[in-house]
Amino acid sequence: MTAFEWVGYAAGTLTTIAFVPQVLHVWKTKRADDLHIGTLVIFTVGVALWVVYGIAVRELPVILANAVTLVLQCAIIFLKVRYGRAGR
């Protein structure tokens, strides 16, 4: 494995785990009214496209990082839809 591949895995890991606290926070508080659904959807589509790109160029760090991020983003969107109007 090259140094650049290690950089790719490190970058993917850090940018992916950045979403874990958001998922846990919304799940724990059952509040997502401060999250903008448009931003979530646009970002999620972008991440899905990164997965497609990663598959096309056969870059495992791109595929793995974005696949996990896609799952986390889908969870955030689900929680947003479920809890987005809490407290209203």
C-alpha positions in Angstrom: 0.0 0.0 0.0 1.4 3.4 -1.0 1.6 6.5 1.2 -1.1 8.1 -0.8 -3.4 5.2 -0.2 -2.8 5.6 3.5 -3.6 9.3 3.2 -6.8 8.3 1.4 -7.9 5.9 4.1 -7.1 8.4 6.8 -9.0 11.2 5.1 -11.9 8.9 4.5 -12.0 7.7 8.0 -11.9 11.2 9.5 -14.4 12.7 7.3 -16.8 9.7 7.7 -16.6 9.5 11.5 -17.3 13.2 11.7 -21.0 12.4 11.1 -21.3 9.8 13.9 -21.7 12.5 16.6 -24.5 14.1 14.6 -26.4 10.8 14.2 -26.0 10.0 17.9 -27.1 13.5 18.9 -30.3 13.4 16.9 -31.0 9.9 18.0 -30.5 10.7 21.6 -32.3 14.0 21.7 -35.0 13.0 19.2 -34.6 16.6 17.8 -33.6 17.4 14.3 -35.5 20.6 13.6 -32.2 22.6 13.3 -31.0 20.4 10.4 -31.9 21.6 6.9 -33.3 18.8 4.8 -32.2 20.4 1.5 -28.6 20.4 2.7 -28.8 16.8 3.9 -30.3 15.6 0.6 -27.9 17.5 -1.6 -24.9 16.2 0.4 -26.3 12.6 0.3 -26.7 12.7 -3.4 -23.1 14.0 -3.7 -21.8 11.2 -1.5 -23.7 8.6 -3.6 -22.0 10.0 -6.7 -18.6 9.7 -5.0 -19.4 6.0 -4.4 -20.2 5.6 -8.1 -17.0 7.4 -9.0 -15.0 5.3 -6.6 -16.4 2.1 -8.2 -15.7 3.4 -11.7 -12.0 4.2 -10.9 -11.6 1.2 -8.6 -10.4 3.2 -5.6 -11.2 1.3 -2.4 -10.6 4.3 -0.1 -13.1 6.4 -2.0 -15.6 3.6 -2.1 -15.4 2.6 1.6 -15.4 6.1 3.0 -18.3 7.3 1.0 -20.3 4.1 1.4 -20.1 4.5 5.2 -20.8 8.2 4.9 -23.8 7.4 2.7 -25.3 5.1 5.4 -24.7 7.7 8.1 -26.3 10.4 6.0 -29.3 8.2 5.2 -29.7 7.7 9.0 -29.5 11.4 9.6 -32.2 12.0 6.9 -34.4 9.3 8.4 -34.0 10.8 11.9 -34.7 14.3 10.4 -37.9 13.1 8.9 -38.9 11.3 12.1 -37.9 13.9 14.6 -37.6 17.1 12.6 -40.7 18.6 13.9 -40.2 17.7 17.5 -41.2 20.4 19.9 -43.6 22.2 17.5 
